[in-house]
Amino acid sequence: MTQVRPRAAVLATIAALALAASAYFPWLADDSPRQVPLRELFLRPESTALLPSYWESMAAPLAVAGAVGTLGALLCWRPLLVLSFLAGLVTVGLWITTVLAELEPAEFAIGDVQLGAWISVGAIVLLLLATIALRRRASDEEEAEETEQADEDEDVPHDVPWAS
């Protein structure tokens, strides 16, 4: 029988909420995910000065991933946590790829990456670790008891010698 580790569920909840919260901090050059159109992650960037709505920005997949992860942590259901992890990983990966494609290697320095990006990367790593640790195998004591019970069942005679 598997048991839920409450600490892992709490860590998964914190990680999912941190992933969603990372959308509200600047990531690079004082730009937050709310100011980056989602289409820029998939298409070539367009030079439009209009800010996208929240649901058309990079913040939307982070918020959805955070909500799915929080639900998965509260229900202690690993598939939702894995889905949240993958959505966050893809979003951050696409963002990194887009930024690196736009900048030349000499222009980019690791010091330019700001708090929001670090929070999201940390949340993704913590979410992965909490997902792995959420469930555990039966403890060694329970396995020893089950083995001992099985041994006792084998020692019980199934036929009665005085009945023959």
Summary of the structure (lengths in Angstrom):
residues: 164
radius of gyration: 24.7
end to end distance: 41.4
largest distance: 96.5
contacts: 474
relative contact order: 0.19
helix: 68%
strand: 5%
